[in-house]
Amino acid sequence: MIVSAVPIQDETSVMRIILLGQPGCGKGTQAQRLVAAYHIPKLITGDMLRGAVEEGSALGKMADTYMRRGELLPDDIILSLMRERLSAPDCRRGYILDGFPRTIAQANGLDALMAAEGVPLDHVLLFEVPDAESRKRLRTRRTVEHRLDDIDDTVLHRLDVYRRATLPLVKFYEERSLVRRIPATGSMDEVHRHICSVIDGS
Ligand code: ADP
């Protein structure tokens, strides 16, 4: 099958996407490429929280404790962070969400925010990758980025938290026919092309 590498959507299209997948599935890399392709911002909760840790803000101090343990921050904290971020002018034409929502409570919170704005969700891209592959990627990332939560024990815990807290979102969004499954084991280019074909084919 030949799929176009050039996105069909133009600069005026509006699109709201959620990226879903376990740690190490490659969401972050693809989020970056989607920003370039569709000209909408990426909202990455992990990056926002790591930024807060670096600033040493009250949120950062709290986030640091949870992140080191591979635990999720409380839903109300994340929801107020995202409520503020989603109301920024750059989100008017849409956004790519990576790392949010991560629990059913967060998904319900996002629903309420979007309903208040009167805007729809377009796609939930579910990145599918075997555990062994994502663990391998996280080990490589650890040597490159030195992320404190990429150590083996914490990785296993994060995978467990993903299964327990986040995987139920697949059913939640499947019930609304929003889930698009993306095989995420190919090269970065292949995965990107696949995502573009899914988005543009809709
Ligand atoms: P990964 O997907 O590889 O686990 P992230 O960068 O998305 O990494 O998240 C790192 C950490 O940030 C999580 O383990 C958690 O502590 C915190 N975090 C990020 N997003 C959320 C969220 N939506 N709700 C609660 N905690 C979050």
Boltz pocket constraint, residues with backbone or C-beta under 6 A from the ligand:
constraints:
  - pocket:
      binder: B
      contacts: [[A, 21], [A, 22], [A, 23], [A, 24], [A, 45], [A, 46], [A, 47], [A, 49], [A, 63], [A, 66], [A, 67], [A, 68], [A, 70], [A, 71], [A, 72], [A, 73], [A, 74], [A, 78], [A, 98], [A, 99], [A, 100], [A, 101], [A, 102], [A, 106], [A, 149], [A, 158]]
      max_distance: 6.0
